[in-house]
């Protein structure tokens, strides 16, 4: 049996695809391939995996404004379809599983041309462009949120968003993030590419507030793009501030944290829920169809998170929220709601749905 996975552009598409691969490994023995943009984030992340072959294709996202890229957009993706056709013909998979992002477009187009069965997983509360285009022809459409598409209980099903197996494991707290007695730990992360507005707010927070809060520790994961800028702006690093460009073993930092400050991509929200953490969510304001704000509002309405819009983000607004949340047992109530925001059997639901197709192979 052979299965091809695809999804890219950000870790929010890539990690669910790899998580689904891990889920299917529980029941099936198969050769696996991953189709992504050569030199893109997906190649970097997939290269850490064992037992999976990477296939590079050309792909370009749809420009969101008037741009010369409109001239190259159709030709790059037509070339990508040709690339994907070649890879799929050679690898000859029994199933194609995609998790969104523009790289999934040539893969799904090629799969449909070759008559290969495809499964689409949508992580967000608003379905992405590529998934909308191919949802009608996919054998299965798996949703994280019911708001993304009308569920029929058979082909279109709410399963929830899978997480990497590391987030499902219970292990001792890493010494790298070992907690002191009565310490309050905040973890700030802006997604796989980082978040400039969050990083700038954290710089201000460190300089004006954190240095006066010895009982508070801030673990700040900037993303590789902004790391040097943040380090230079901070200057001398306070003892209660940990600055990192990237962290592959993210679960270690989650375990240490009392509260997260984060973007509202669906993958990190699933990881937050699995770890039962309260969060301040700052949605990326330019996400397609404003899906991050829609994701965040779902959790805010459940009482699992506080929503802070990007335009309102600064050190003062963060301090106000931090002071508010640390009173009256609010964080404990948010943690409880966070745990309920994701079904306990997400991985089993995904396995059951895809098994309906693989058992016929």
Beta strands, then each sheet from edge to edge (+ up, - down):
strand 1: 2-6
strand 2: 31-37
strand 3: 52-57
strand 4: 95-98
strand 5: 118-122
strand 6: 140-143
strand 7: 156-158
strand 8: 184-189
strand 9: 216-221
strand 10: 241-244
strand 11: 259-262
strand 12: 278-281
strand 13: 305-307
sheet 1: 3+ 2+ 1+ 4+ 5+ 6+ 7+
sheet 2: 10+ 9+ 8+ 11+ 12+ 13+
end
